[in-house]
Amino acid sequence: MNMTYTAAQITDVLAGPEGPEFGKASPLGLLVVLLLLGGTIFLIWSMNKHIKRLPKNFDWDHPEDDQAADDGTDGDPRQQQSR
């Protein structure tokens, strides 16, 4: 296999693609971008909704209010497995 390249061949490779179809996007690309944007907006909206439900502060001495939204996920995981 001959690995010798001329300067013209290297210039052609570095110039990149050319032609009448280069740089054109299809409507499908726009649809994908809009779907990603819509998904991002939905995730931001959903996260803000969940953050607003959190208590203003977490009182470690009286955790009753915090445990209402906890679903039993705090504490040592080894203790929860032995139950």
Backbone hydrogen bonds, N-H to C=O, Kabsch-Sander energy under -0.5 kcal/mol:
donor,donor_aa,acceptor,acceptor_aa,energy
3,M,1,M,-0.6
5,Y,3,M,-0.5
10,I,6,T,-2.0
11,T,7,A,-2.2
12,D,8,A,-2.0
13,V,9,Q,-1.9
14,L,10,I,-2.4
15,A,11,T,-1.7
16,G,12,D,-0.7
16,G,13,V,-0.6
22,F,19,G,-0.8
24,K,21,E,-1.3
29,G,26,S,-0.9
30,L,26,S,-1.1
31,L,27,P,-2.1
32,V,28,L,-2.2
33,V,29,G,-2.2
34,L,30,L,-2.5
35,L,31,L,-2.5
36,L,32,V,-2.4
37,L,33,V,-2.3
38,G,34,L,-2.6
39,G,35,L,-2.4
40,T,36,L,-2.2
41,I,37,L,-2.3
42,F,38,G,-2.4
43,L,39,G,-2.4
44,I,40,T,-2.3
45,W,41,I,-2.4
46,S,42,F,-2.7
47,M,43,L,-2.4
48,N,44,I,-2.3
49,K,45,W,-1.9
50,H,46,S,-2.0
51,I,47,M,-2.5
52,K,48,N,-2.0
53,R,49,K,-0.8
54,L,51,I,-1.1
59,D,57,N,-0.7
60,W,58,F,-0.7
65,D,62,H,-0.6
67,Q,63,P,-2.3
68,A,64,E,-0.8
69,A,66,D,-1.0
70,D,67,Q,-0.9
71,D,67,Q,-0.7
73,T,70,D,-0.8
79,Q,76,D,-0.9
80,Q,76,D,-1.2
81,Q,77,P,-1.4
82,S,78,R,-1.0
83,R,80,Q,-0.6
